[in-house]
Amino acid sequence: MLGIAGVVIFLVIWEIVSRFGPVDMKYLPPPTEVVPTFFRNIVLIGFWSAVGNTLLSWFLGMLLAVLGGGVLGILIGLSSFARRATRSTIEFLRPIPSVALIPLAVLLFSTPIQQSLLVVTYGAFWQVLFQTLYGVADVDAVAMATGRSYGFSWLQRVRHIVMPTMLPYLMTGVRLASAVALILAITCELQIGKPVGLGAEILHAKDNGLYASSYALVLATGLLGIVLNFGMRWIERRLLSWHQSVRSEAAA
């Protein structure tokens, strides 16, 4: 109820600022114009085609980021030599803003989906990698030593000792990366213009003076982010149903 009240208050403030504020109502349409436009958009095939293109970039980028970040996080985290060897490289690459790679992506790749994937994967990768490293670092050293003394292979130690400790961290990284990947997918569409997703549609509406439609599409991106976040949390609860944090949340 508090969440709904917050949304209503935001819409009321938006309406007042739009109609009586310093900004021309032409450039800041009130929600009484934007919301009906949003509902008109969602019945159009072109709208869902744009959503599908954005989700495709998001999904492929997430898939590459989770596979790359998860595997590298385990390999680096379990080896003190690898941690020392990669520390400088990681600290050099990590601060580079993902959007700064857009010109590089345009130069390297000819197809828009590849250009978008480079930026999306790069941004989401670090969220997964660092959370995986934190998870591996949290593994009990005594448990690892016990596994070795019982003759567990490296893969068996990863599966039975590392994974149960690391998985909650990994899922946190995936959830954070999900939001970053969506932001970057839409940013690439805004900057590159393709693939024709929600970002490109926002740019097209703005360039043609369809400001209510542009704000309606921005509203759609926010709702899409909420849906993806709920989806990530649902997957997290399903995968971690055995974990104390999820069981405590369910009990509460």
N, C-alpha and C positions, 0 to 999 in steps of 0.2 A: 504493500500500500504506500509506503514511503517513497519507493521508486517511482510509482505511478504519479504520486503527488509532485515529485521533482520534475518529471517530464511535463506535467500540466503547467507548473510554475514557469518553466523555461519557455514553453510555447506562449504563455501570456506575456512574458517580458519581451519576447521576440515580436509579438504582435504590436505592443505599445511602442517599442523602439522603431519598428518599421513605419508605423503610421505617424508618430509624433517626434521621432528622433532626428538627429542631424543628417542622416543618410537619406538620399532620395529613394522613395519607395520603389521606383523603377529598378534600382540596382539591389535593393533588399526587399523583395516581395514578402508580405506577411504570410504566416502559416495558413491563414484562411484561403490563400491562393496556392501555396506550395503543396499542401496536403492533398487537395482535390487533384492537382496535377500528378502527384505521385500515384494515386489510385487509378488515374487514367493511363499512366505509363505501364502499370503492371499487367494490363490486359493486352499489351502489344507484343507481338512476336519479336520485334527488334530489341525490345528491352531484355527479354529472357535470353536472346542470342548474345547480347553484350554481357549479361551476368555469366553465361556459360563460358565465354572467352576469358573473362577475368578469373573465374574459378579454375579454368584449365591452367593458366599461368601460375596461379596460387598453388594448385595441387602438385604440378610437376616440380616447381621450385621447392616446395616442402618435402617432397619425396627425395630429391637429391640432397637437400640439406640434412634430413634426418639420417639417411644412409651414410653420407660422408661424415657428418659431425659425430654420429654415434660410434661408427667404426673407428675413426681416428681418435676419438676421445678415449675409447677403451685401450687402443694400442699405445697411445702416448701416456695415459694415466698409469698403466701397469709397468712402465719402463722408466726408471730414473734417468737412464741415458737419453731416451727419447724426449723426456721433459726438458732436460738441459739443452739438447740439440735444437729443439723447436721453440724455446722460450723467446729468443730474440725475434725470430720470424713472426711469431704470433703477435708479439707486442708491436711490431712494425705494421702489420696488416690490419689488425683489429680496429685502430682508430680511423681508418679510411672510410669516409661516408659512402654508403652504398650508392646514393644518387650520383656521386662523382664518377661512378663507373659507366654511366649512361653513354657519354661520348665514346668511351672505349668500346662498349658493347656494339655501338653503331658501326664503328670502324672494323671490328673483328668479325661480326656476323652479318649476313645478308638478309636473313628472315627475321621479322619482328618477334616471333615467339622465342627464338634463340637469344635475341637481344634482351628481352624481358627476363628470360630464365637466368641469365648471367647475374643480373642485378638482384633478383628475388632470392636466388640460391645463396649468393654471397651474404646478403643481409641476414637471412634466417640461419645460415650455417653457424655463425658465431654463438647464437643463443643455445643451439643444441650442443655444440662442442664444449662450451664452458660449463654448462650444467652437467654434462657427462663427466667432465674432468672432476668436478666437485663430488659427484656421486662415487667415482672410483676412489678418490682420496678418502672418502668416508668408510670404505670397506675395512672391516676389522682385520688387523695384521695377524692376530692370533688365529682367526678363522682361515686365512690364507695359508699360514704355516701348517695348520692342522690338515688342510686339504693336500698340501704337498707331502706331508708325512704319511698320509693314507694312499699316496700314489695317484692322486688326481692328475690328469693331463691338464695342459693349459686351457683347452676348450672346456673341460669339465669344471675347472675352477671359475672360469668366466660364467658358465651357465648356472652353477649351483651356489656360488658364493658372491661373485661380483654383481650379477644381474639383479638379485633380490634387493640389494642395497642401492644400486645405481638407478633402477627403474623409476622410482619416484622423482629423482632429480631429472632424469631424461624426459619424463612426461611434463614436468614444469617447463623445461626448455622447449619442448614441442609446442606447448600452449603459448608461450611467449613468442616463439618463432612464427606461429600462425598469424598473430596480429601484425608482426613486422612484414611478413610475406604479403599480406593483403595490402598494406600501405604501399609497399614498393611496387606491387603489380599495378595498382591504380596510378601511381606516380609515373611509371614507365609509359603507360597509356597516355597520360597527360603530356609528357615530354616528347615521346616518339610519335604519338598519334595512332599507333598500331601495336598489338592487335586491337581490333575494334571492340573494346570492352567498356566498362562503366566510365573509366577515366577519359577515353576518347569521346564518349557520348557527352560527358560534362563539358569538355572543351568545345565540341561541336555546337552544343546548345548555347554556350556563352558567346561564341563567335557570331552566332546568328541572332543575338539579342533575345534569346528565349530564356530569360533569367529565372522565371518560375520553374521551368523545366530543369534548368541547371541545378537549382537548389533541391528540387525533388530527387534528382539523381544523387546528389550529395547525401540526402537523407537515406536513399536506398543503400549507399555504401556503408553508412553507419549501421543500418539494420542487418546488412550482410555480415558485418563484423560481429555483431551480437550473436547471430545465428552460429557462426563459426566458433565463437568462444564457448557457447553452450554445447556445441558438438564436441569440442576438444575436452570439455569438463566431463561430458558423459562417457567418452572413451577412457578418460583418466580414471573415473570411478569404476568402470567395468574391469580395466586391467589391474587396478590396485585395490580390488574389493577385499583382498586379504590383508592389506596394509593397515596399521593402527590409525593413521590419520584419517583414512576414508571411513573406517569402522566407527571412529569417534564422531565424525561428522554425521554419519547416518543415525547414530544413537541420539545425537543432540536434536 
